[in-house]
Amino acid sequence: MNEDMMTREERLTNTQESGGSEQRGKGLYYVHTLGCQMNVHDSERIAGIMEANGYKPASEEQFENQDVDVVIMNTCAVRENATERMYGTIGRWKRFKYKNPNAQIAIGGCMAQLDRERIAKKTPWVDAVFGTKNIEDLPALLEQARGSKRTQVRVNDDLEMFPSQLPAHRASKHSAWVAISMGCNNTCTFCIVPTTRGKEHDRRPGDVLAEIRSVVSGGVKEVTLLGQNVNSYGYAMGDRYAFSKLLRACGDIEGLERVRFTSPHPAAFTDDVIAAMAETPNVMHQLHFPLQSGSDRILRAMRRSYRSSKFLNILGKIREAMPDAQISTDIIVGFPGETEEDFQETLRVVEEARFASAFTFIYSPRPGTPAAAMEQVPYEVALDRLERLLAVQERITAEILSGFEGRDVEVMITGTAGRKDDETHRYTGREKTGVLVHVGVPEGMPAPQIGDFVTATVTHAGKHNLIADPDPSKGQTYAIRTA
C-alpha cells in the first residue's frame, strides 16, 4: 500500500471545521499522518482514543495558527526520506511550545516503532513516543509526561489489542477503512513492514462483518478492506478460503454499495478470490497488484514468491473474469544487482500487463533489511531507468483512460476537485473501477452532495483522471442517485 493512491479527502483525519471547538475539553488535538491507508486508518483510531479521553479535534486553521494543545504525528518507514520527513517535522513543531509552553507533541507509527530511543534522545521536546501496537496508551503517556517533564516511550513488540477494538473518529461519513489483518508473514528483502508491524494477525470474520454492518448503519456506503496482505487473510486460522468468503459475505450487507480492498499479494491471489470479485455485485473491479519487478532474477533476490509468468497468468485470469478491471501496481527500479537486461524484462512485463497506473520508485535501502547490505545500483542509473519506465507507463495510462471518453460512468462523490472548483463547478469521486473523475454540473441542474452517486458522460481523459462535463442538450448524461 502507498500514500500516492489516495486523494486529499481520502487522507483526511482532522475534519473539525474552523472555529468549531469552542469547548476545548482536556485540550485540542491534531493528527498529522504520513504513509499508507493503514496509517490513515490508525490515525482515525488515534483520534478516537483522544476523544474518548476528553480531547477535542482542532481545525486546520487552529493547527496553522498553533492554537493546538496536542499535535500527533503518525509516521511511515517505507520511503528513504521517512527519517528526514519525521525529524524535519518534529523540528518545526517546536514552535507550538514557543507559543504555548503547555502544548504537547506525540510521535507514533512505524518510524516511532523503529527509532524510539533516538527520538527521545535527539528531540527531548517530544512528550510521548508510541508504536503501532499501543495506540491505546497515548492518553496515559501524555498524562505521565505532564508530571515527569520527560519524554515517555512505550513501544510494544507483541500485539495485545487489535486497533479495531479502539474507538474511531472517521473522517468520512460515507466511506470507511476496515482493517481485517495487521502485520506481514512475508520476508521481502526490501521491506521494513514485518519489523514495524510484526507477524500477521487476522481478525475474526464475525468481528470484521460486525464492524462493516455498524458503519453501514451509520451511513457509510463504501468500505475498503485493509491489510498488508489482504488475500492471505485466514491462512493462520487454517482457512485459505477465508478472504473470498469475506468478500461474498460483504455482498449480503444491505446498504453497502461498494467494497474495495488493498493490498493483495500476487502469489496468494487464487481462483476463489477472482470468482468472488467477479460474482459479488458490490465488490468493485479495482485491484492494486504489486509487481515490483519483471525480472525473475530480481524477484528471486527480492524473495517475492512468484515469477513474471505466474504474475501474468494470474492477471490473465482476472481480466478473463472481469474485462473492465482497472489494475494498478508497484514497481521498484534500481534494486541491488539490477542490470539493464533485468530492467528490460520489467518493461516487457509492463507492456504486456497494461496496468491502468503504476506507482514507481527508485529502490531506497531501509536499514535492517537484507537488501540494504547488497551491492547498490548507482542513483543516476536508477533515475534513468525510472524515467524510461514512467514514459512507457504514462503512454499506457493515457491509452486506457482515453477509452472512457464518451462513456457513461457512475461516480460516488467524495469531495470537490481542487483550487479551480469555483470556476469549474466540479465535484470529485471515483467510478466503480476506482478511476478518479471530476464531474461538472450542467447549467440549471442540481449539484450533488457528498455521498451521492452521479452518472455522467466522460468528456475528456486527463493524464491521471477523467473529466465529465456533460451537456444534456447533446444527449450526454447527468443524473444523481441518492443511495
N, C-alpha and C positions, 0 to 999 in steps of 0.2 A: 504494500500500500504506500502511496506517497501523496504529499500535500498538493501537488500540481493538479490532481484530479478534481479538486473541489472549487466551487465558486466562493465568492466572499460570503454570501448568505449561508452556504453550507459550512463555512468555517466559524461562524459566529458562536460565541458563548455568552457574551455580555449583551443583553437585549433591553436593559433598562433605558427608557427614553430620557432625554435631557431634562434635568430638574425634577425627576420623579421621586427622588429619595429624600423627602422632607424629614422622615423619621430614619435616623441612622442606625437604630438598634445598637448592637455592640460595635458597629463601625461599617463603613462602606468598603466592599472588596471589589477587585477587578482581576480577571484571569486573562493572561496573555498566552496563547497556545502556539507552539511550534510543532510541525510534523504532520502525521497522517491522520486518517479518520479515527483510528483507535485513540489517538491523543485528544482529538476534539471531543470524542465521547467521554474520555476520562475527565476532561475539563468540565463537562456537564455534571459529572459526579462530584468533582471538587466544589463546583458552585452549589450543588445540592447539599453537601455536608456543611458548607459555610452557612447557608441559610437556615438549615436545621439547628444550627448553634447560635442563631440570633443576629447574624450579619445580613446586610442588605446590599443588593447589587448596585454598583456605580454605573453611571452612563459613560459613554465615550468622552463627552465633554468634560465631565468631572475628572476622568483619568488624565486628559490632556492638560487640565488646569491643576493637576496634582492634588486635587481635593479627594483623596482616597486614603483610607486607614490601613488597608492591607492590599498589597499587589503580589500576585502569584504568577509565576512563570512555569508552565508545563512544557518541559524540554524534550527535544528529539536528539537521537545519537546517530542517525543514519548517514547524514551528509558529512563531507570532510570538514566543512566550516561550522559544524554543530557546536564545537567548543568555543570558537570565536564569537558566534552569534550569542551564545549564552552569556559569556563573560562581558561582552560588549554591552549587552542589555542590562546586566547587573550593575555595571559601572554607571550607566546613565540613570539608573533608578536611585542612586544615592541622593538625587535631587529631591525625592519625596521626603527624605528625612531632614533635608535643609529647611523645607517649608513646614513640615510637621514632625518634630523630633519623636513623637509617639507612633508614627507610621511604621508598619512592619512589612518586611519583604520575605517571601517564601519561595523556594525553588523546588520543584518536583519533576517527576517524569524520568525518562531514560538516562539523560545526562546526569541528573542528580543521583540516580542509582549507581552510575559508573564513577562519578567524580566527587562523591560527597565529602571526603576528607579535604580535598583541595579547595572546594567551595568554602568550607568552614574556615580554612586557614587563610586563603587568599582574599576573601571578601567578608571580613568579620561584621560588616553592617547587615549581612543577611541574617534573619532571625530564625528561620526554620528550613531544614532540608529534609525532604521525604521522597521515598521511592515509588515505584509503580505498584507495589503491593501493599501499601499502607496509607492510602488516601484518607482513610477514616481517622488517622492520627493527627491530621493537620491542626484542628482547633486546639487540641491539648498542647501541641508543640508551641503554638503561638502564646498560649497562656504561660507556659513554662519559661519562654523567652522573656516575657514581660517581667517575671520575677527574678530571673537569674542574670538578665542583661548579657547573655551569651548565646551563641548560635546553638540551636537544638537540632540534633541529627537523629533521624530514625529511618532506617532502610532495612526492610525485611527481605531476606533471601528466599523464604518459602511463602507461598500463597496461603494466607489464613482466612481471607474473606474475599469472595469474588466481588469486584467493584459493582456489579449489577445489583447487589444486595443493598447498596447505598442509595439514599435519595438522589434525585437528579433535577437540576434546573435545565430543562430542554429549551434550546434557543428557538426552535421552530415549533409551531403549533400543528403543522401539517405533515412534517417528515421527521422520522426518528431513527437514530442509530440504535441497534440492538446487538450487544456482544453475545456471541454464542460460545466463544472459547477465548483463552488467553495463553500466550506463550507459544513455543515452537519446538518440535522434536527433530527438525532437520539440522544438518550440520554444514550448511553452505559456507565455504571458506571465506567469503567476503562479508558475511552478515554478523552484526553485533546483537541482533534481536534475542537469540537464546540466552545471551548473557544478561540483558536488561529485563527481559520479560519472563525468563525461566522456561521450564518444560511446559508442554501443552496441558492445560486443564480445561475440560469441557463442562459446560453447564448441562443440567438435566433437561431433556427436551420439554418436559412439562413446565419447567421454570421459564424457558425461553418463550414458549407459546403463551404462557400466562402474562408475561411482560408485553408481548405483542398485542394480545387482546386488551390489556389495560390501556396502552397508548392509543389504540384504535377507538376505544370507548371514549377517550378524551378528545377525539377529533383528528387524530393522525390518519393520513390516507396512504402514506408510503413509508416502508421501513427498509433499512439497509442492514443486512446481517453482517457482523464484523468478526474477523478472526485472522490471526497470522496465516493460517491455512484452513479456510472455512470448510473445504471439501474433505479434509481428514477428520472432521468432526465425528465423534462417536467411535473412532478406532480404539481409543483407550478403554472404552466401555464394552468393547467386543462386538460392536455392531457397525460394520463397514458400510451399511446402507442408511445410517442414521441421517446423513445430510439430505439425501434425496427424499427420505420420509418427512423430514422437517419442511422442505420446500413444498411438498404436496399438502402437508397439514396447513401451511400458510394459505393455500388455495381455498380452504374451508372456512376462513375467518371472514365473516360478513363485515363489509365496510372497508376492508383492506384492498385498496385499488392496485398498488404496485409493490413488488418485492424485488430488491436488488441484493447483491452480496459482493464482498471483496475481503481478501483476495484468495483465489484458489491456487493450488499448486498443480501444474500440468500433469505430473505423474499420478496424482490421485483423482484426476478428472475422468471418472468412469462412466460407462454407458448408462447406468441407472440415474446419474446426475443429469446427463444430457436429456434423457427421456423425461425426467421430472420438470426440467426447464421448458421443454417443448410442449408438454401436456398440461401444465398448470397455468391457467389463463392470466393470473395476476403476477406471475414471475416474468420479469422483463428479459428480453433477449439482448441484454447488455452483459459483457463479460470482460474483465481485466485478466489477461492470460500472460503472465511474465515469461518471456523467452530467455532473457539475459544474454545469450549468445547463440549464434547459429553454427558455431564450430563445435563438433563433438569433442575435440581435444580440449577446448577451453571449458566446455560443460563438465567434462570429467575433472578438470582442475578445480572447478567451482564446487564440485560434489553435488551437482544437480542430477537427480536420479531419472533422467530421460535423455534421449539424444534427438537430434533435429528431425529424423524420420518419424520417431514416435510423436513428437510435438505436432508435426504437420498432419500425421494420421488422425490424431485426436481433433485437430482443427477441422479436418475434412468431415468428420462425423458430426461436429457441431453445426457446420454450415449445411450439411445434408438435412439435419433435423430442423434447423432454424435458418433458412436462407437470408432472413432480414437481420441476423445478429450483427451487432456492431462490437468489434473486438479490439481492445487496446492492449498494450504490452509495455514491459520494461526492458530496456536493453542497456548493457554496460559495454563501453568500448575502452580499449586500453587496459584490459585485465592483465595482470602479470603474465608475461610469456606470450601474449597475443602477437602473432605475426600478421603480415599483410594477407597471407593466404587464409588465416583464420578469419580476418575481418571480411574478406571477400565471401566467405561462407555465410557470415551474418547478413551481408547484402543480398545474397541469393535467397535466404530464407525469408527475409523481409519482402522481397519482390513476390515470392510465391504465396506468402501468408496474407498479404494485402491487409495489414492492420488499419483500422479506422484512425488510430492515433498511436503514438509511441512516446513514452517518457524515457528520454535517452540521457545517459550520464557518462562522464569520464570517470573511470574507476578511481576511487579515493580510499586509501588504506585506513582501516579502523583499527587502532591499537588493540591488541589482544586477539585479533582474528588471524587464522593461518595465512591468509593471502597477504597480510601486511609484511610478512617476513620473506615473501617471494621476490624474485627479481622484477623490478618495476619497469613499465614501458615509459619512455620519455614523454613528458607532457605535450610537447609540440607535435609528436607523432599521434598521440591520442586525440588531440584537438583537431588535427587534420582529418582523422577518421570520423570524428563526431560530426564535423561539417558536411562530409560527404554522405553520411548516413541521414542527417537531417534533410538534405536536398532530396534524397530518394523518398523518404517518408512524407515530406510535405507535398511532393507530387502525387503520391498515392492518396493521401488525405484529401487533397483538392479534387481528385477524380471521384472519390467516394461521395464527398459532400455535394458535388455538382449533380449527382444522381437524384438528390432530393428536390431539385428545382422543379416547380410545377406540381409537386405532390402535396396532398393534404396530410398534416401531421397533428397528433393530439399532444398538447403541451400542458404539463402541470406547472402552473405559475408559482414561482418561489420568491420572486423579488423584482426589482427594477434593473434595467440593463447597465446603468452606469451614469457617468457625468453628463451625457448628452440626452438623458431621458426627457428633460423638459422640452427639448427641441423635437425629439423623435416620437414621443408618446409611446414608447415601447415598454413592454414587460418581459421579464426573462423567466425561463424554466427549461425543463428537459422533456424531450419527446420520449416515446416508450423505450427506445433503444439507447437512451442516455445522451443523445446529441443535444448540445446547448442551443436553444432557439430564442431569438429576440423577436417578440411579436408586437407589431404596431396595431393600434386601434383605428379602424377606418373612421372617417369623419361622420359624426352623428350616431355612431354605435357605442354601446356601453363599454366601459373599461372593466377588465376582470379584477377580481380580488385575489389576494394571496391564497393559494389552495384550490382555486378554480381550475377547471380543465378547459383549454381553448383549442378548438380545431381550426387550423388556419392553413392557407396555401403558402408554401415556401416560394419566395420571390427572388432570393439571392443566396448563394453559398459563399460564405466568407472563408478565411484560412482555417479557422478552428471552430466555427459555429455557423448557424443558419439564420437568415433574416426572413421573416414573414411579414410583409406589408401588403396584405390582401386588399384588392379593390373589388368589392361585391358587384359593381356595375359591369365588370368584365367577366363575371361568372366565377370569381375567386371566392374562397370560403372564409368566413369568420363566424364562429359560433361558440358560445360559452356554455359549459355544463358545470353546474354546482353539485358535487357529489354529496 
